[in-house]
Amino acid sequence: MKKIVLSLIVGILLMPMSIKADEGMWFLMFIERLNHRDMQKMGLQLTSEEIYSINNHSLKDAIVQFNGGCTAEIISKDGLVLTNHHCGYDAIAELSTAQKNLLKDGFWAENRKAEIKPSSLFVRFFVRMDDVSKRILSKVNPSMSEADREKAINAEIAAIEKENNEGGKYTVSVRSFFQGNEYYYFVYQDYKDVRLVGTPPESIGKFGGDTDNWEWPRHTGDFSMFRVYADAAGNPAEYSENNVPLQPKHFLPVNVGGVKENDFAMILGYPGRTNRWMPAAGIEQNVKFAYPAWVEGAKTGMDGMKKYMDQSDALNLVYASKYASTANYWKNRQGMIDALSKFGTSKTKAAQEAKFNAWANKPANKAKYGNVVATINKYYGMTNEKSRHDNYLQQLFRTTSFGTVGRTLGRQLEIYAKADATKRLQMAQGIEEMAAEFFKEVHIPAEKDILSAQLKLYATKSTGYAIAPAVKKIADENNNDFTKYVNAAFDLSVFTSMDRIKAFLAIPSQGLLDNDPLYSLSNNMLTHFNSKSDEIAKAQNDFSASYRLLVEGLRESKIGTIKYPDANSTLRLTYGKVRSLPADKRNDAKINNYTTLDGQIKKYKKGDQEFDLPIKVLEMNKNKDYGRFADKDGSLHVNFLTDNDITGGNSGSPVLNGKGELIGLAFDGNIEAMAGDVIFDAKLQRTINVDIRYVLWIIEKFSGAKHIVDEMTLVK
């Protein structure tokens, strides 16, 4: 590992020794200096080198980013991958049909040949990281505009990525931290042949549905299993029948001894996004403008999808993944509104900013920091209504495929129409394949209803910022009723059937595209969404510079006490303990840090979409048929709580004991602490995990797939 810059070493040495153990998403390369002593006191038995090493295998070699959005872990010498059910949801839905519904009924491959390859799925292994802050920041100066600064930084990033990718062998990503005050590069290796090994039925993997999402107590078997394949030499390779299971550098042993209150627990994973430096005015914007629009727009789209999903298994599969993703964030954003409002988070931030502003306007600091807070507040004041507008439009884009057709399928048809005959011949098959994938995820009657409802919501609720001109024209001409227009547009558009796409490919016409109502509407909305006035552009430029200075000044003045960078989908470690919440009469467990199969059965509702269960689960629970996975108290534990600091992207992350053994699988947080992306609450914040013994019980006892458990290394 290269030496880090002197200033960073000095900063570390000056850090207070009483770092709070359960708060923080830490870089692995700094564990020895920042956290190792605290972790040892709490129960860690590994050296820092056993957690992160460049030259020797370590825990980091068993942790993968799953398909770019979740986390997963390697749990056998043959590349067996464990992640959440909701992380594998897209792949499972894709591989399901109405006749063979793996999503609904579950699936376990009886052997390696029976494992199924989704069309597109990859895992990313972390190789190494290093600090390039000094190098990158030497290319910029305070007189640069934000655009010029970004250009200079991007040029240096490109050079760093090229230097470290070893001719394309690795993926290299340079990321900014502390709002552009530090930069690190990360080296990864991607494996694209990843196959489905098994999944419990949806009634187990998604038990509790939207009702229980973000809630405790939980009783959800949120897991699925895949396998990584490689060529004969262990290198990444495209799918081939000749590929073999990957022999990983490290895999996690599985501990079946169970957990108890105050046991050490650490989580490694890829948390997606936190904003713990967010200014008070930004929090206010989210609570009062952005998130309410997000929630309302998401619910409008969900209602439109659900109407058709309930009609048949086939239609349910069309929208299952999009609905699940929309519903997850719908409840999350409402929870954030409630939590941020209840705990007065913006007031806490405002008090910190007032203290900073006093420091910033001291004579020694005024020239650099004096206008920072005022500039930030001005920007948010100018963009509050735009943020509301943008979130209504974003939910339209996210819940109907035709909102963004202009930049997806439409863009390809436009390139095709303008190309010569030779180029068209090269493009045609790719466009047909793209269209086929597009139509797999749309049902035209549903799309009409969703688009009509979203356009009406957008036109009538985004009143403080001008809406897209095309939408306004339709709204004015139809008294905000978009049904008639949308129905006519679908009748006329080339984008509403595979036959029409093929007809266009046979006789392409730019004029036909220019007059296509859905294409024109989509392009108009996208152009409007991406546009901004010169005034807002300048305010945004000033805001970016001031936000960076705010974070720099908060760190320099010691007014800001956060020692770890915000999450941004890079590998982090968080540590804490198994920790209960106050007693809750809804939980039958003796201590409110775990739930049991008995508790799950009490929630059972026959035929209910959220709370139904396979009859076999009820029978096995009645007979206490838990096998070797029962807790010493005689019950089967389903989920448990820790106080680790996680966020979205940590879904699927391994929960490890002090020996680095797998004890559970992180899958959710509690709604009382939904402010956690902005401010950590040590009293309330919890991580909800699937007990690994419940996972193994589902595989071995319920599903009869003992051969899969047998390839793991079980310890007590």
Solvent accessible surface area in square Angstrom, and as a share of the most:
residue,aa,sasa,rsa
1,M,116,0.52
2,K,138,0.58
3,K,197,0.84
4,I,11,0.06
5,V,46,0.26
6,L,134,0.67
7,S,82,0.53
8,L,29,0.15
9,I,52,0.26
10,V,68,0.39
11,G,31,0.30
12,I,14,0.07
13,L,138,0.69
14,L,127,0.63
15,M,36,0.16
16,P,74,0.47
17,M,141,0.63
18,S,100,0.64
19,I,27,0.14
20,K,101,0.43
21,A,26,0.20
22,D,10,0.05
23,E,41,0.18
24,G,0,0.00
25,M,3,0.01
26,W,5,0.02
27,F,7,0.03
28,L,4,0.02
29,M,9,0.04
30,F,12,0.05
31,I,1,0.01
32,E,103,0.46
33,R,121,0.44
34,L,23,0.11
35,N,1,0.01
36,H,18,0.08
37,R,154,0.56
38,D,30,0.15
39,M,0,0.00
40,Q,96,0.43
41,K,156,0.66
42,M,37,0.16
43,G,30,0.29
44,L,8,0.04
45,Q,123,0.55
46,L,24,0.12
47,T,70,0.41
48,S,19,0.13
49,E,92,0.41
50,E,82,0.37
51,I,0,0.00
52,Y,11,0.04
53,S,3,0.02
54,I,67,0.34
55,N,132,0.68
56,N,90,0.46
57,H,112,0.50
58,S,2,0.01
59,L,5,0.03
60,K,6,0.02
61,D,8,0.04
62,A,0,0.00
63,I,0,0.00
64,V,0,0.00
65,Q,13,0.06
66,F,2,0.01
67,N,60,0.31
68,G,42,0.41
69,G,45,0.43
70,C,20,0.12
71,T,0,0.00
72,A,0,0.00
73,E,0,0.00
74,I,0,0.00
75,I,1,0.01
76,S,0,0.00
77,K,120,0.51
78,D,20,0.10
79,G,0,0.00
80,L,0,0.00
81,V,0,0.00
82,L,1,0.00
83,T,0,0.00
84,N,0,0.00
85,H,1,0.01
86,H,76,0.34
87,C,18,0.11
88,G,0,0.00
89,Y,10,0.04
90,D,83,0.43
91,A,7,0.06
92,I,0,0.00
93,A,12,0.09
94,E,82,0.37
95,L,37,0.19
96,S,10,0.07
97,T,67,0.39
98,A,46,0.36
99,Q,164,0.73
100,K,129,0.55
101,N,9,0.05
102,L,7,0.03
103,L,2,0.01
104,K,107,0.45
105,D,95,0.49
106,G,15,0.14
107,F,30,0.12
108,W,42,0.15
109,A,3,0.02
110,E,130,0.58
111,N,73,0.37
112,R,91,0.33
113,K,197,0.83
114,A,36,0.28
115,E,15,0.07
116,I,50,0.25
117,K,47,0.20
118,P,1,0.01
119,S,82,0.53
120,S,85,0.55
121,L,7,0.03
122,F,52,0.22
123,V,0,0.00
124,R,47,0.17
125,F,23,0.10
126,F,4,0.02
127,V,28,0.16
128,R,50,0.18
129,M,3,0.02
130,D,10,0.05
131,D,23,0.12
132,V,15,0.09
133,S,11,0.07
134,K,152,0.65
135,R,83,0.30
136,I,0,0.00
137,L,55,0.27
138,S,81,0.52
139,K,97,0.41
140,V,23,0.13
141,N,69,0.35
142,P,143,0.90
143,S,103,0.66
144,M,57,0.26
145,S,49,0.32
146,E,31,0.14
147,A,71,0.55
148,D,78,0.40
149,R,26,0.10
150,E,104,0.47
151,K,151,0.64
152,A,25,0.19
153,I,12,0.06
154,N,75,0.38
155,A,68,0.52
156,E,24,0.11
157,I,29,0.14
158,A,58,0.45
159,A,38,0.30
160,I,1,0.00
161,E,53,0.24
162,K,158,0.67
163,E,107,0.48
164,N,20,0.10
165,N,39,0.20
166,E,102,0.46
167,G,82,0.79
168,G,57,0.55
169,K,107,0.45
170,Y,34,0.13
171,T,50,0.29
172,V,15,0.08
173,S,25,0.16
174,V,12,0.07
175,R,71,0.26
176,S,51,0.33
177,F,6,0.03
178,F,12,0.05
179,Q,68,0.30
180,G,8,0.07
181,N,25,0.13
182,E,22,0.10
183,Y,12,0.05
184,Y,2,0.01
185,Y,10,0.04
186,F,1,0.00
187,V,0,0.00
188,Y,9,0.03
189,Q,28,0.12
190,D,28,0.15
191,Y,15,0.06
192,K,106,0.45
193,D,0,0.00
194,V,0,0.00
195,R,21,0.08
196,L,0,0.00
197,V,1,0.00
198,G,0,0.00
199,T,0,0.00
200,P,0,0.00
201,P,12,0.08
202,E,37,0.17
203,S,33,0.21
204,I,0,0.00
205,G,2,0.02
206,K,63,0.27
207,F,1,0.00
208,G,0,0.00
209,G,13,0.13
210,D,36,0.19
211,T,75,0.44
212,D,13,0.07
213,N,21,0.11
214,W,29,0.10
215,E,42,0.19
216,W,6,0.02
217,P,5,0.03
218,R,13,0.05
219,H,2,0.01
220,T,2,0.01
221,G,0,0.00
222,D,8,0.04
223,F,0,0.00
224,S,0,0.00
225,M,0,0.00
226,F,0,0.00
227,R,4,0.01
228,V,0,0.00
229,Y,6,0.02
230,A,0,0.00
231,D,44,0.23
232,A,99,0.77
233,A,83,0.64
234,G,27,0.26
235,N,70,0.36
236,P,47,0.30
237,A,27,0.21
238,E,124,0.56
239,Y,109,0.42
240,S,38,0.24
241,E,155,0.70
242,N,131,0.67
243,N,15,0.08
244,V,65,0.37
245,P,23,0.15
246,L,12,0.06
247,Q,113,0.50
248,P,23,0.14
249,K,148,0.63
250,H,39,0.18
251,F,57,0.24
252,L,0,0.00
253,P,33,0.21
254,V,0,0.00
255,N,15,0.08
256,V,18,0.10
257,G,46,0.45
258,G,24,0.23
259,V,24,0.14
260,K,132,0.56
261,E,53,0.24
262,N,93,0.48
263,D,36,0.19
264,F,13,0.05
265,A,0,0.00
266,M,0,0.00
267,I,0,0.00
268,L,0,0.00
269,G,0,0.00
270,Y,2,0.01
271,P,2,0.01
272,G,18,0.17
273,R,137,0.50
274,T,2,0.01
275,N,48,0.25
276,R,5,0.02
277,W,10,0.04
278,M,27,0.12
279,P,1,0.01
280,A,11,0.08
281,A,23,0.18
282,G,2,0.02
283,I,1,0.00
284,E,59,0.27
285,Q,19,0.09
286,N,21,0.11
287,V,19,0.11
288,K,119,0.51
289,F,37,0.16
290,A,7,0.05
291,Y,23,0.09
292,P,48,0.30
293,A,1,0.01
294,W,33,0.12
295,V,19,0.11
296,E,58,0.26
297,G,0,0.00
298,A,1,0.00
299,K,78,0.33
300,T,30,0.17
301,G,0,0.00
302,M,6,0.03
303,D,75,0.39
304,G,12,0.11
305,M,0,0.00
306,K,59,0.25
307,K,115,0.49
308,Y,20,0.07
309,M,17,0.07
310,D,84,0.43
311,Q,107,0.48
312,S,50,0.32
313,D,63,0.33
314,A,51,0.39
315,L,26,0.13
316,N,38,0.20
317,L,24,0.12
318,V,37,0.21
319,Y,1,0.00
320,A,2,0.02
321,S,31,0.20
322,K,49,0.21
323,Y,24,0.09
324,A,21,0.17
325,S,63,0.41
326,T,15,0.09
327,A,2,0.01
328,N,46,0.24
329,Y,93,0.35
330,W,56,0.20
331,K,30,0.13
332,N,13,0.07
333,R,34,0.12
334,Q,68,0.30
335,G,1,0.01
336,M,4,0.02
337,I,24,0.12
338,D,79,0.41
339,A,5,0.04
340,L,5,0.03
341,S,65,0.42
342,K,159,0.67
343,F,83,0.34
344,G,20,0.19
345,T,2,0.01
346,S,15,0.10
347,K,158,0.67
348,T,73,0.43
349,K,18,0.08
350,A,47,0.37
351,A,66,0.51
352,Q,56,0.25
353,E,11,0.05
354,A,65,0.50
355,K,131,0.55
356,F,0,0.00
357,N,52,0.27
358,A,66,0.51
359,W,43,0.15
360,A,0,0.00
361,N,54,0.28
362,K,112,0.47
363,P,130,0.82
364,A,101,0.79
365,N,21,0.11
366,K,113,0.48
367,A,113,0.87
368,K,104,0.44
369,Y,4,0.02
370,G,11,0.10
371,N,115,0.59
372,V,4,0.02
373,V,18,0.10
374,A,68,0.53
375,T,30,0.17
376,I,3,0.01
377,N,67,0.34
378,K,133,0.56
379,Y,29,0.11
380,Y,19,0.07
381,G,53,0.51
382,M,53,0.24
383,T,9,0.05
384,N,34,0.17
385,E,58,0.26
386,K,23,0.10
387,S,16,0.10
388,R,59,0.22
389,H,1,0.00
390,D,24,0.12
391,N,15,0.08
392,Y,13,0.05
393,L,0,0.00
394,Q,50,0.22
395,Q,3,0.01
396,L,0,0.00
397,F,19,0.08
398,R,110,0.40
399,T,0,0.00
400,T,0,0.00
401,S,21,0.14
402,F,3,0.01
403,G,0,0.00
404,T,15,0.09
405,V,0,0.00
406,G,5,0.04
407,R,142,0.52
408,T,49,0.29
409,L,1,0.00
410,G,0,0.00
411,R,117,0.43
412,Q,57,0.25
413,L,0,0.00
414,E,29,0.13
415,I,61,0.31
416,Y,12,0.05
417,A,12,0.09
418,K,136,0.58
419,A,19,0.15
420,D,94,0.49
421,A,81,0.63
422,T,90,0.52
423,K,94,0.40
424,R,67,0.24
425,L,150,0.74
426,Q,127,0.56
427,M,25,0.11
428,A,26,0.20
429,Q,128,0.57
430,G,42,0.40
431,I,4,0.02
432,E,62,0.28
433,E,96,0.43
434,M,69,0.31
435,A,0,0.00
436,A,42,0.33
437,E,87,0.39
438,F,30,0.12
439,F,40,0.17
440,K,125,0.53
441,E,105,0.47
442,V,14,0.08
443,H,50,0.22
444,I,44,0.22
445,P,59,0.37
446,A,0,0.00
447,E,0,0.00
448,K,47,0.20
449,D,52,0.27
450,I,1,0.00
451,L,1,0.01
452,S,14,0.09
453,A,43,0.33
454,Q,2,0.01
455,L,0,0.00
456,K,106,0.45
457,L,22,0.11
458,Y,1,0.00
459,A,17,0.13
460,T,50,0.29
461,K,87,0.37
462,S,5,0.03
463,T,113,0.66
464,G,43,0.42
465,Y,54,0.21
466,A,75,0.58
467,I,22,0.11
468,A,0,0.00
469,P,81,0.51
470,A,27,0.21
471,V,0,0.00
472,K,108,0.46
473,K,127,0.54
474,I,12,0.06
475,A,5,0.04
476,D,96,0.50
477,E,117,0.52
478,N,41,0.21
479,N,133,0.68
480,N,52,0.27
481,D,76,0.39
482,F,2,0.01
483,T,69,0.40
484,K,158,0.67
485,Y,66,0.25
486,V,0,0.00
487,N,59,0.30
488,A,48,0.37
489,A,3,0.02
490,F,5,0.02
491,D,90,0.47
492,L,135,0.67
493,S,0,0.00
494,V,12,0.07
495,F,0,0.00
496,T,14,0.08
497,S,37,0.24
498,M,48,0.21
499,D,110,0.57
500,R,91,0.33
501,I,0,0.00
502,K,95,0.40
503,A,62,0.48
504,F,3,0.01
505,L,14,0.07
506,A,80,0.62
507,I,138,0.70
508,P,30,0.19
509,S,43,0.28
510,Q,54,0.24
511,G,37,0.35
512,L,89,0.44
513,L,0,0.00
514,D,85,0.44
515,N,120,0.61
516,D,5,0.02
517,P,23,0.14
518,L,2,0.01
519,Y,10,0.04
520,S,47,0.30
521,L,6,0.03
522,S,1,0.00
523,N,51,0.26
524,N,46,0.23
525,M,1,0.00
526,L,13,0.06
527,T,94,0.55
528,H,30,0.13
529,F,44,0.19
530,N,101,0.52
531,S,50,0.32
532,K,93,0.39
533,S,56,0.36
534,D,129,0.67
535,E,122,0.55
536,I,18,0.09
537,A,41,0.32
538,K,135,0.57
539,A,10,0.07
540,Q,64,0.29
541,N,50,0.25
542,D,45,0.23
543,F,25,0.10
544,S,41,0.26
545,A,28,0.22
546,S,10,0.07
547,Y,25,0.10
548,R,36,0.13
549,L,44,0.22
550,L,2,0.01
551,V,0,0.00
552,E,49,0.22
553,G,0,0.00
554,L,3,0.02
555,R,73,0.27
556,E,98,0.44
557,S,23,0.15
558,K,129,0.55
559,I,26,0.13
560,G,5,0.05
561,T,101,0.59
562,I,35,0.18
563,K,54,0.23
564,Y,8,0.03
565,P,9,0.06
566,D,20,0.10
567,A,0,0.00
568,N,8,0.04
569,S,38,0.25
570,T,0,0.00
571,L,3,0.01
572,R,3,0.01
573,L,0,0.00
574,T,4,0.02
575,Y,0,0.00
576,G,0,0.00
577,K,64,0.27
578,V,1,0.00
579,R,70,0.26
580,S,28,0.18
581,L,21,0.11
582,P,108,0.68
583,A,104,0.81
584,D,35,0.18
585,K,206,0.87
586,R,144,0.53
587,N,13,0.06
588,D,61,0.31
589,A,17,0.13
590,K,173,0.73
591,I,84,0.43
592,N,13,0.07
593,N,6,0.03
594,Y,21,0.08
595,T,0,0.00
596,T,7,0.04
597,L,0,0.00
598,D,44,0.23
599,G,6,0.06
600,Q,0,0.00
601,I,40,0.20
602,K,149,0.63
603,K,47,0.20
604,Y,49,0.18
605,K,113,0.48
606,K,168,0.71
607,G,63,0.60
608,D,50,0.26
609,Q,135,0.60
610,E,47,0.21
611,F,17,0.07
612,D,43,0.22
613,L,7,0.03
614,P,32,0.20
615,I,97,0.49
616,K,92,0.39
617,V,0,0.00
618,L,41,0.21
619,E,93,0.42
620,M,13,0.06
621,N,12,0.06
622,K,167,0.71
623,N,109,0.56
624,K,110,0.47
625,D,53,0.27
626,Y,6,0.02
627,G,47,0.45
628,R,119,0.43
629,F,1,0.00
630,A,38,0.29
631,D,18,0.09
632,K,195,0.82
633,D,62,0.32
634,G,46,0.44
635,S,21,0.13
636,L,0,0.00
637,H,9,0.04
638,V,0,0.00
639,N,0,0.00
640,F,1,0.00
641,L,0,0.00
642,T,0,0.00
643,D,8,0.04
644,N,0,0.00
645,D,0,0.00
646,I,23,0.12
647,T,18,0.10
648,G,39,0.37
649,G,10,0.10
650,N,3,0.02
651,S,18,0.12
652,G,0,0.00
653,S,0,0.00
654,P,0,0.00
655,V,0,0.00
656,L,0,0.00
657,N,26,0.13
658,G,6,0.06
659,K,108,0.46
660,G,2,0.02
661,E,20,0.09
662,L,0,0.00
663,I,8,0.04
664,G,0,0.00
665,L,0,0.00
666,A,0,0.00
667,F,10,0.04
668,D,11,0.06
669,G,10,0.10
670,N,1,0.01
671,I,42,0.21
672,E,72,0.32
673,A,9,0.07
674,M,17,0.07
675,A,7,0.06
676,G,6,0.05
677,D,29,0.15
678,V,5,0.03
679,I,59,0.30
680,F,24,0.10
681,D,41,0.21
682,A,29,0.22
683,K,162,0.69
684,L,48,0.24
685,Q,11,0.05
686,R,11,0.04
687,T,0,0.00
688,I,0,0.00
689,N,0,0.00
690,V,0,0.00
691,D,3,0.01
692,I,2,0.01
693,R,4,0.02
694,Y,0,0.00
695,V,1,0.01
696,L,1,0.00
697,W,0,0.00
698,I,0,0.00
699,I,0,0.00
700,E,22,0.10
701,K,62,0.26
702,F,23,0.10
703,S,35,0.23
704,G,59,0.57
705,A,2,0.02
706,K,100,0.42
707,H,86,0.38
708,I,3,0.02
709,V,1,0.01
710,D,83,0.43
711,E,38,0.17
712,M,14,0.06
713,T,61,0.36
714,L,49,0.24
715,V,46,0.26
716,K,182,0.77
